[in-house]
Amino acid sequence: MTTTISSREFNQDAAGAKRAALDGPVFITDRGRPAHVLLSIDDYRRLSGEQRSLVDLLAMADDVEFTIPSSRELAQPAELD
């Protein structure tokens, strides 16, 4: 479903515009003419064809610490008995 709101309405109720964007694009008009489009992040990613790596997705998680050790830290001499 497409929604159209004025810039003034957007400024007064940004939360409502964000909720409406979950159902489809929200066209924001300036003096009666479309000026901007608000999309959910899922719709934007689908349209842009954006592909994210696992590292990008983990970096978005604030509560997860993720460090990649250097190869020197992983290398150990082999024990051959």
C-alpha positions in Angstrom: 0.0 0.0 0.0 1.4 3.4 -0.9 0.9 6.4 1.5 1.4 10.1 0.6 1.9 12.7 3.3 3.0 16.3 3.3 6.4 17.5 4.7 4.5 19.2 7.5 2.6 15.9 8.4 5.9 14.1 8.3 7.5 16.6 10.7 4.6 16.3 13.1 4.3 12.5 13.0 7.5 10.9 12.0 6.6 7.8 14.0 3.3 7.4 12.1 5.2 7.7 8.8 7.6 5.0 9.9 4.7 2.7 10.8 3.1 3.4 7.4 6.5 2.5 5.7 6.2 -1.0 7.0 3.2 -1.5 4.7 4.8 0.1 1.7 6.5 3.3 0.4 5.6 6.6 1.9 5.8 9.5 -0.5 6.6 12.8 1.3 5.4 15.9 -0.7 6.9 19.4 -0.7 4.3 22.0 -1.8 2.1 19.2 -3.3 4.9 17.5 -5.3 6.6 14.3 -4.4 10.0 15.1 -2.9 11.1 12.1 -0.9 10.2 8.4 -0.4 10.4 6.6 3.0 11.0 2.9 2.8 11.5 0.2 5.4 15.0 -1.1 5.5 13.9 -4.5 4.2 12.2 -2.8 1.1 15.3 -0.7 0.5 17.6 -3.7 0.6 15.4 -5.6 -1.7 15.3 -2.8 -4.2 19.0 -2.0 -4.0 20.1 -5.6 -4.3 22.3 -5.1 -1.2 24.0 -8.2 0.0 25.6 -8.3 3.4 28.4 -10.5 4.6 28.3 -12.3 8.0 30.9 -9.8 9.3 28.6 -6.9 8.3 25.7 -8.4 10.1 27.7 -9.2 13.2 29.0 -5.7 13.3 25.5 -4.4 13.5 24.9 -6.3 16.8 25.9 -3.9 19.6 25.9 -6.5 22.4 28.2 -9.0 20.6 31.9 -8.7 20.8 33.6 -10.0 17.7 37.3 -9.8 17.0 39.2 -11.7 14.4 42.6 -12.8 15.8 45.6 -12.3 13.6 47.0 -15.3 11.9 50.1 -15.1 14.2 47.9 -15.7 17.2 46.4 -18.8 15.7 49.7 -20.4 14.4 51.3 -22.9 16.8 54.1 -25.3 16.4 52.9 -28.9 15.7 53.6 -31.5 18.3 54.8 -34.6 16.6 55.2 -37.6 18.9 
